[in-house]
Amino acid sequence: MMSEFPAYDVVKTQLHLREKAGQLFMPAAFINDTEKEIENLESLIETGQVGGLCFFHSRASAATNFEGPREIPYNENSLSRLQQLIERYQRAARYPLLMAIDAEWGLAMRVERAPQYPYALTLGALNRSSEHLLYDLGLRMAQDCREIGIHLNLAPVVDINTDPENPVIGYRAFGSDPQAVSRKATLLSQGLSDGGLLSCAKHFPGHGDTAVDSHLNLPVLHKSLTDLEREELLPFQALIKAQVPVVMTGHLSLPQLDPSGLPASLSEPIIRVLRDMKFEGAIITDALNMHALKGISSEPEILNLRAIQAGNDILCYAERIPESIPLVLREVPASRIEASFKRVWDLKARVFGGVTEIIPSKISPHALNRQLAGACLFELGDAPGAGAAFRKEGFDLVTIGQTPDVFIKKLQEAHDFKTHACPSGVGLPKAPGVRSQNILLTLWPPHMKPKDFFGLPSTLIAELETLSAEKKLFLYLFGNPYVLTKLPLNLLNGVVCASQSQPVFQETAGQHFSGQLKAPGEIPIDLDYGK
């Protein structure tokens, strides 16, 4: 690999068109893989057939395997393994490779024992005075990624999640308000950029109002361009104005924009909308192995060709690359390949050229998470009044789902109470068996995704209704705020949403109940969507 990164004006006459076409391909690289597969990828790199890599945990992980459950290998050394692979693959490259990863909530999204930050929906609860923390988060994420050799974080998600049953976006989005999503995504993206990392707005033109997971099938969104401009496109427009360097196209069909029914990722008319929004950066596809594309073609080289023809510059999770490059050279004009090559090279110049000043993070992951957990806590109903009454009068604790041990331990520092555990969520204690008139509930749903009521039993609501007839109920939710769209909130004296179950969120919730902290956050979703 060259020690100095050459300028585009130099390489545009040095690289053959075949090499330039190779720069558009970004195959998957797996952190936990066999030596044979690693050597196969090295061979592609050495022969100049790829321009970058997108890292995934393993071939069995949920992001790469859609055929059914497979055992996912656990490797507590995945982080160091990732760094070693990056260095190894870079050594094999004639020109530096652009290394990408999905780190929407930090490297922990793909890597064990790596820094994990709150989900986007949790961060969606930040009020205006706390949104600056998103910039700090961007700086911190950027530093985590840069330290191991990652250049492109495929984040932020800028979809506006307006369907509570959305099976693929949900907690990955900042919420359901276009203006709030725009502000928050812009701040995170600017933090990533100032921290020396490329960011990516996804999934164009907006995957939030869909009820189909594009990993498994092709969603169809019946919206016109006018409809999109009022909602879905607003965050993309905000990030384009803030000079986001990369936008990802989604695998969803919009027949009113492209009557052919092609997904946006393969649709020239839909991608033209993005260029008409004055976006001049690089366009990357969502992973091309996703089943949303299986109805288009089962041949990866055809998908690769059509993705480039549609206007994408980088093909994420491209397969059968040696077979694809000759096809692209034959079917795509040289000028079109050159334009995409330049956009890819411009990205590399930003990260390898050494001319951009990088702002280091001044806060540790743990300290940042503590700040975020407190700032994202939000309450509904008469939570302050209920909390004060429960502290004064006493209470029994009923835990639904997994037991929040850190939360309970925090409460035990100042309160005496009896705990009733209900791991399955079935069979809540009956009123006569509970000594106190006040019932403090904790709800830790098994799943963050909405399928099958987040893994909760269908009888839960009826049991809550029965219990509320004789007792006062005050709830702490350690899970997806969309759970609230399913609960009988009118029967609860107060609700506090921590949004996640990690220890720092539990500890923060315990401090809130004890009156040591307020809940300054704002609900990031429209509760009426679930009614």
N, C-alpha and C positions, 0 to 999 in steps of 0.2 A: 504494500500500500504506500502511496506517495506521502512524503513527509509534509509537503505543502499542498494546499488545495488550489488547483488551477482555476482561473477565471473562465467563465462561459465563453468569452471571445477567443480563448485559447483552445478549449476542447472542442468547440463546434467545428473546427477544421481538422482536428486530430482524430476524433472518434468516427468510426464508420457508422452508417445508418443502422446496421444491425446492433451495434453496441448501444446506440442511442435508444433503440426500441427496447433493449434489455433493461434500461434504466427505469422503464415504466412498470416493471413487474416487482411486486412485493409478496413473495410467497410466505406461508406460515413457517415459523420456526418453533420448535417445542422445547421447553426448558427441560422436561423429563423425557428423553428420547434415547433410542439405541445408537450405538456407535456407527452402525451401518447407515442409518438415516442421516446422522450428522455428516458423515463423509459424502453421502449423496448430495446434500445441500452445499457442502464445500465445493463439490465439483461444479455445480451450477454457478457458484460465485466466481470460481477461478476462471471459468470460460466466459465471464462477462455477460451472463444472461439475466442478472437481477440487479436492481438498483437499491434495494432495501429489504428488510425483513420485519415481519410482524410477529411478536412473540406471544405464545399461548402456553398454558400450564403443561398440557399433555394431550395426546391424541384421544384420550378417554374423557376429557373434561367437557362440561356442559356447553362450552362455547365452540367446540370442535366436533362433537359427536352427537348426532341427532337420531341415531338408529335405535337407541334404547339404553337402559342403564348398563354401565360398565364400571368396574372398580377403578377409581381414580387413585393413582399412586400418591402417597404422601412422602414428601421429601423436605425435612426441616432445613436442609441446606440449599433449597431452591434459589435463594437470593444470590449466594455466592456462585452457584452453578450458572445462573443467568449471566452474571458478569464474566465468568470464564468463557462461556459460549460466545458472547459478544466480542470479546477480545480475539477469540479463535477465528470467528467468521471475518472479522475485520482484517486479520492478517492474510486471509485468503483472497482479499479483494484488491483489484488493481486500483480502483477508485473507492473512497470511503463509502460505506453503506449507510443508508438512513435507517436507523433502528426505531421501531414503533412498538407500542403496547397499549392495551386498554387499561388505563389507570384512573378510572372515573372517581373512585374513592381511594386512590393511592395504589401502590404496587401490590397491595394485599388482594386486589381484585384478581390477580393472576399468580401471586407468589405467596408461599407460606412464610410466616414469621417476618413479614415486611410491614412497614408502616401502613396503618389503616386509618382513614379519616371518615367523617360522616357521609352517608349517602346524600345525593343531591336533594331529595325530597326533605330530608332532615334539615339541610341547609336552607331550604326554601322558607323555613320558619324565621330566619333572621329578620329582624325589623330594620328599618332604614338606617338607624344609628349604629347598627352592628354589622351592616353589610361589608364594611371595610375588611372584616375578617376573611372574606372570600379572596381578596387580593393577597393577604398574608398566606392563606392556604395555597394559592397558586405558586407563590415563591417557595413554599416548603415542598410541595409536590415536585416542582421543577428541580430542586436540589436533590431530592431523593432519586429522581430518575437520572439526572446528569451524572451522579456519582457512580452509577453502574454502567453508563454508556448508552442510555436511551436518549433519543433526540426528539421524538414525536409522541405526545400523549394524545390518544384518540378520545379527547374530551375537550370541552364539556358537551354533555347532552343538552340540546336546546329545544327538544320537543316539548310541547305544551300538553301535559297529560290531562285531557278532558274526558277520558273514559275510565271510570274507576275499575273496570274489568280488564283494562289493558294488560295483557299477559307478559309483555316484553319490556315496556318502558316503566310505567309505575313509579317505583321509588328511585329510579334512575333520573327522573326529571325533577326540576326545581319546583314544579307545581302547576297550577291551572290558570294562572293569570299571566297573560302575554307580557305586560310591562315589567312585572316582577321577575319573570324568567329572563327577560332581556337584560335587566340591570345586573342580576346575579351572575349570569353566564359571562357577561362582559368583564366584570371584575375578576372572575376566576381566570378567564383567558388572558387578561392583561398581566395578572400575577405570574402565570406560566411564562408568558413572553418575556417579561422583565427578569425572570429567573433563568432565562437562557434556554427555554424549552419551546418547541413548536406546539401549538394547540390546534384542535380540530373541532369545528362545529358540526354536530350530527343530530338527526338523520334527515337530510334534505329530501323533500320540502316539509317534513313534519310527520312524525310517527306516533304522536300522542293520542290521536282520536281514532285508534284502531283497536279491534278486539281479536286480532289474529297475530300470532307470533311469527314474524317473517323468518325465523330460524326453521320453522316447520312448514309454513305455507305462505302464499302470497296474499297480503292484506289488500283490500280495495277501498279506497277513500273517495267517496262521491262528493268532491268539492271543486268549485270553480276557482280560477285565479283570484277573482274578487273576494271569495270566501277566505282563501289562503292569506291574502294580503291583510285581512282584518285580524288575523290571529297567528297562524302557523309561521308565516314569513317574518313577523316582526323581530324575533330574536336573531334570525339570520341577518336581517338588515342591520341590526345594531352591531353585531360582531363584524360584519363587512366594513362598517364605518370605523370600527376600532382596529381594522387591518388584521383580522384573523387570517393566518397564512394558508389554512387548509379547511375545506368543507367536505363532508362525507355524504354521498348520495345513498338513500335508503332503498330497500327492496319493497316498495309498495306501489300499487297501481293507482293512477288517478285518471280515469277514462275521460273526464271533462278537459284534461290538459293533453292527453294522448289517447285518442280513441282506439289505438291498437291494443291497449291493455298492457303494454310493456311496463315493467317496474321503472321507477324513476332512475334507478342505477343504470338502466340500459336504454333510456329514452332520450333521444336528441331534443325533442321539443321541451321536455321538462328541464333538462340541463341547460337549455338555452335561457329558460327563465332565470336561472342562477346567474348566468353571464349578463343578462339584461339588468340584473340588480347591481351591476358594476363590480362584480367579484372578479379579480384578476389573479387570484392565487391558484393553488393546485387543488384539483378535485380528485378525491379518492373514493373508490367504491366501498360499500360495506362488504364484508367477507363473501367472496364469490362461491364458497362451498355451501351457503345456506340453501335450505330446501325451497325457499320462495322462488328460486330460479330453475328448479328442476323441470317445471312445465315449459320452460323456454327451450332448454337444450340439456341433454345429459352429457354433452361433450364439452369439457372445460375450455378447449381451445376456441370453440365457437363463442362461448360466453366472454372470453378474454377479448376476442375480436370485436364483438358487439359493444362491449364496454368502452373500448377506445373509440370506436366509430360514433358512439353516443356523445362523447366529449369528456370522458374521464381521463385524468392524467396518470393516476396510480391505481394499479389493480391489486387490491388487498386479498390475501389468501388465494393468489393465482396458482393454478395447477397446470401440469403438462406444458411447461414453459418452452422446452426445446421444440415441441410441435407447434406452439403458438407463434413464435417469432417469425418463422417464414411466412405464415399465413398473414400476419400483420403487415409484413413488408410487401406482400403481394397485393393486399386489399386496401391498405390505408395510404393516402398520399404522403410523400416524404415531408411536405410542409407541415402536415398535421402531426406527424411524429416529432418533428423538430420543435413545434410549439410546446408539446407536452414535455419533451426532454428539457427544454429551457426552464419550464416551471419547476420541474424536479431538481434541476441543477441550482436554481435560485434558492430552493429550500436548503440544499446542502451548503451553499455558500454562507447562509445565515448561521449554521451550526459549526461548520468546519473552517470558515474564513477568519475567525478570530477577531472580527471588527466590532462585534456587538458587546456593549458593556453589560455584565451580568450582575444583578443585585442579589446578594446572598440572603438566605433566610436567617432571621435573628431569633427564632423560637424553635424549641424542640417539638417533635411530633406529639409527645405526651402533654406538654404545656398548651399547645395549640388545641388539642382535642378537649382539654379541660375548659378552655375558653369557649369553644364552640358548643360543647354540651350544655353549658349554662345559658348561652345566648339563644340556643334553639328551643329551649323548653317553653312550651306554651300551654295555656289553660282555657277551658271552656266552662260556662255556667258559673256558679258561685264557688269556684275552687278556693279562693282565699277565705271566704266565710266558712265553708265546710271544713277546711283544714284547721282553722282556729277552733271550731267547735269540737272536732275529733280530738285534737290535742288536749282540750280542757276536759271533755267528758269521757275520754277513753274510747277504745275501739277493739274489734277483732279483725284480724287480717285473713283474707281469703285469697290464695294465689291460684290463678287459672293458667294452665300451661306450665312451662318451665318455671322453677322457683328463682326469683331474683335475690340471690343470697346476699349480694353486696347491699342492696336496698334495705333488706331486712336487718342486716347488721348495723346499718346506719341508724335505723329507727330504734333499735334496741339500746343505743347509747343514751336515749332520753325517755323511752316509753316502755311500759309494761303491757303486753298484749298476748293474746292467744292466736296461734296460726293454724289455719285449716288449709291443707294442700289439696289441690284438685288438678293433678297433672294432665289428665285426659280432657279436662274441661267438661266432663259429664258428671252429674251428681253433685251439684253445689250443695253445701250444707243447708239443711232446712232451718227456718227461723227459730224454731224451739230449741235447736241445738247450739245456737250461738248466744253467748251470754250478754253481749253488748247490743245496744240499739243501733250502734254505728258500725258499719262494715266497710273497712278499707279494702278495696279490690286491687289486685295487680293482674294485668293481662299481658302475657308473653306468648303471642301466637307462634305456632310451629313454623310458619312460612311467611316470607316477606311478600310473596306474590299472591294475588287474590283468588287463585283457583281453589274451589271447594272451601270458600269462606276462610281463606288463609290457613287451612288445616284444622280449623276449630270445629267442634261438633255442631250440627244443625239445631240441637236442643238448647244451646247456650242462651239464646235470647229469651226463650220461654222460661228458663230457669231464673234468669235475671229478673224477669217480670214478676215471678212468684216471690222471689226474695225481697224485691223492692216494695211489695205490698205491705210488709211489716217492718222493714228495716230501712235506714238511711244508707245510701251507697255512694262511695267516693272512689273514683277509679284512677289508677296510674297505668298508662299504656306504654309498654316497652316493645313497640313494633310499628308497622306501617300505619301512618295516619289515616289511610283509606279504610281501615277497620272501623273508624268512627262512622262511616256512611252506612254501616250495617247495624250499629248498636242502637238500642232505645235510649237515646241521650236524655229525653224528657224524664226518664225515671232515675237519672243519676243526679245527685246533689252537686257534683262537680267532677270535672275530668282534667287530668294533667297528662300531656303527651310528651314522653321522652323520645319517641320515634325509633329508638334503637335500644339494644339490650346490653351493650358492652359495659364493663364495670364503671367507667367514668360517667356514663349516662345514668346508671343506677345510683351511684353515689350522689350525683347532682340532684336527682329526684328525691333522694332521702333528705338532703339538705333543704330542699324546697318544702317538703312536708313539715319538717321541724321548724320552719319559719326563718331559716338562715339565708335563704335565697328567694328572690322573686322569679317569676316565669315571664320574661320579657318578650318571648317570641310571638309570632302571629301565625295563625293557621294558614298553610300554603295551598289548601285545596278548597273547592266549593262543595260543602257537605250536601247540597241539594242534588248533586250529580248522582248520588247513590240512592235517591229516594224514588 
